[in-house]
Amino acid sequence: MKKTKMSADAGRAGTLSFVHAADLHLDSPFTGISGIDPELGERLAKATFQAYEAVIDLCMDEEVDFLLIAGDVYDSADKSLYAQVRFIEGLRKLDTAGIQVFICHGNHDPLDGWSASLKWPGNVHIMSGDGAEVVEFKKEGETAALVVGMSYPTRHIMKNLVQNFPNKGDNWPFTIGLLHCSVGSNPEHDPYAPCTLQDLRELSYDYWALGHIHTPSIVCKEAPVVIYSGNPQGRHPGETGARGCFYVEVSSGGAISTRFIETDSVRWHIREISIEDMETEGELIESLQSQLDDIRENSGGRSAICRLVLNGRGPLHHTLRKEGSLEDILHLLREDEIRDRQFVWVERIENETLFPVERELLLKREDFVGDLVKILEGLKTDGKALEEFHEVLSPLFNSRNGRKLICKIDDEEMNYLLQCAENILLDALLTEEDHGN
């Protein structure tokens, strides 16, 4: 366990303040969009850097004592020279303002990745990968806080790194844990450096500044406060909603207050639109444009990328099935979009609509369609039949290759898949006459 000192005289007297950020993913590509629209792709390429600049500006505006960055500064171990230079430029601004920076590296930017030979400003401390490092932060000559952190020496860290961290000593001041890790289980992220909330609690730290989970979240509100700041800029449709960092103040008595600060310059949205009450293509286009207008009006001046999902049963399903219809609508929505400072770009339109059918009437039919609906209805309502169906599928999941690639399906997911299968089959089997067209 190493122990070093960093000091500053900036900040509010009697309080400790800092910004907690993580997962900057500088230079992250917005996959797919550049091929569709190079101009838009170029603008999006700057988004992660703009979000980082917003974090730096926040630190300076609030005159914080220090900035914490909990891993994944870059998008890959072979980070670009441009990204490294831009990152250090931001740190130099903080150095000029007397603001310290503590960084731990994660799975996307491990210590063994390539780095250019660039001079780091004196206000930066990068956590070691050999073990947990304890760094003193001194303010007005007194030790005001300890930051305990560890970087990933290499990308694939699947062991519990928290076990390397020392317990908080009796005479320790406000203590912060800085780590890129997975607390509990999260199916959306690989379990790098997995640990439990109890592991964190047992060390008796005051605050855990975590990275790796991109959705901002407060895991624990007290004793200790455990927070994932999330990424400052969403990068794909799976990262919708506000993105940013946390501004934290600690009173002289040790009380912690946190505030989430939005830093994203482009925000992702997914909007679902039902066609059930629509009769014409004009109504649909008007409804879609209304969704885009709503996003623009409530975006706080930032740009947006939106995925539109059409669902529900209705006569428009017949039109939407025609080759080229969705492409035409997409072209219209993009063409009407003026690419100025604030844009609302439709990334994709997904068609999950269905023909309008009376399912009860289908169950009464004495033909192949009726038999099909009865079989699927039985699987969804008869526990024994569903159990037998699971057994029929078991070789798929229990085979050597199946175990590697496919997770077992529970009853809820199975019912969803059965409904999807029914929709696809009915779509293919029913004629226009069946739908009253």
Buried (B, 14 or more C-beta within 10 A) or exposed (E): EEEEEBBBEBBEEEBBBBBBBBBBBBBBBBEEBBEEBEEBBEBBBBBBBBBBBBBBEBBEEBEBBBBBBBBBBBBBBEBBEEBBEBBBBBBBBBBEBBBBBBBBBBBBBBBEBEBEEEEBBEBBBBBBBEBBBBBBBBBEEEBBBBBBBBBBBEBEBEEBBBEBBBEBEEEBBBBBBBBBBBBEEBEEEEBBBBBBBEBBBEBBBBBBBBBBBBBBBEBBEEEBBBBBBBBBBBBBBEBBBBBBBBBBBBEEEEEBEBEBBBBBBBBBBBBEBBBEEBEEBEEBBEBBEEBBEEBBEEBEEBBBBBBBBBBBBBBBBBBBEEEEBBEEBBEBBBEEBEEEEBBBBBBBBEBBBBBBBEEEEBEEBEEEBBEBBBBBBEBBEEEEBBEEBBEEBEEEBEEEEBEEEEEEBEEEEBBEEBEEEBBEBBBEEBEEEBBEE
